[in-house]
Amino acid sequence: MADPAGTGGWNRKRVLLLSTAAVLVLAVMATALSLADRFTCGGPGSGVREIQGRCIGVTEGGYVFHEAFTEVQGLIEEENERIDREDDGLPIVRVAFLGTLSFDGAGPMDTARMNSSLEGAYTAQMRANHTGAFGDRSPRIQLLLANMGGQQQGWRQVVDDLITMSQDEERPLVAVTGLGVSIDSTRKVAKALHEHEIPMISSAVTADGFAHGPEGIDDAGTEDEPALAGVIRVAPSNNEYVKALKTYLDGLDEPARAVIVHDQTEPDLFVSTLKRAYDEHLHMYTEGRSVQTYAGTTIVDPPPPGLFSDVAGNVCATDADTVLFAGRAPDLDVFLERLSFSSCERPMRILFVATGMSMLNQEQEMRLIEEQDITLVYASGVDTRWNTAPAGSPDVPEGYPAFSEAYKKHLDVNGEEPQGLRNGYALVNHDAVAVAASAIRMTNEQGHEHKTPTAAAVQARLMLLNTAKSQVRVGGGTLNYSPEGAGEAIGRYVPIVELPLDESAEPEADPHVIEIEAAP
């Protein structure tokens, strides 16, 4: 019998409507869940998403990864937006700063050094876009900030984003700088980027084996000694740092009696290759003294109480007057403190390698080394006395004054010497972006000044930065690259600095400068 009121038809329609609504609700919920990681970290379109509780991804500066970076990220975003607005017909390319911009407790980096790193990269971007310091002003260069997380846990997702950006025909990513931590995930990052012909200019990766082999930028080394094909660096390698330390030890009035203190953490390639460099170049000073080992903390855990109690006691029990420290800077701080409680009743010197002079800003550690008659000897990427040296000093890189002045100008620094010029990280990250810019602008020499270069074209130019016309005058030296240099920054200064620092003194005379070694 028919339903005279049509209620059955209405019920069917209501069921259909409810079913459709339910499907829509489920679809919205599914979409929300799939985007939840992006809403947590700036929302869709920010380029950032949550991974293991951290905001990971790539941004033009709009998403601030840490409050300490607010000012410099704002400046980077402002310059990137200016380039977008200008619309002058010139091509635009992108260069990424890839690093650890969020922090997970203990770690190999900190906010002060990373803030200086961003300031240095921004300084180079401004010099490249507004002066002829690194070649033509075209293409315009936008700077991207790519955060892999404090332990680089988001490297895969970030690298995938960078690879996608390199395929953008209008504003391609053409180079990656940064790569500031010598740990195993950095090797994986470099391998993935190289497979897509994206060149990498490392700012502070010093571990040997992170540069390419002797046949050029495509040489990945051997099975036993794999290198990172496609990577060049602007900071010295551990091998070059230790060569500089050897010159220092060879010049002492009395032969040093040295013992190695070694972090055995795996897979920390910085400390393992530093230990190997000590063994190779300084074995004549360590003979007869056992290596003192400890489990480092800067990659995974905070330092436990008493970390160096036994090590410091063993060092004092030898006749050593010199420690060759093969560990990271935060562990060195703990070692210094523990050494002050040991029974070393003699002056001690501790040799170390570091990109910069971060300890100058650590009042407790500086007071400790003065009270305990400890001399800390750095093979470093910077000498703060470069800032006060007479103009034209041969002991200062030719390009350092221009870098220093540009840094102060673009960061609006007046008066007291800024931290970024003391800890070395502004310098090396400036130099990395400057080398990238120089290779980018070299593509114009083929008559392509109004065309957008590809990442592959930029990579091909890196090994051509080696003539008087094309070498790059930056803060750390007048750098050049060639297949014979195996990724090292030939012409890079490697000064030795003793702490406590006599800031009234001149820079180290006749510092070590990286050269191509003659064939045997």
Order of alpha helices (4+ residues) and beta strands (2+ residues): alpha-beta-beta-alpha-beta-alpha-beta-alpha-beta-alpha-beta-beta-alpha-beta-alpha-beta-alpha-beta-alpha-beta-alpha-beta-alpha-alpha-alpha-beta-beta-beta-beta-beta
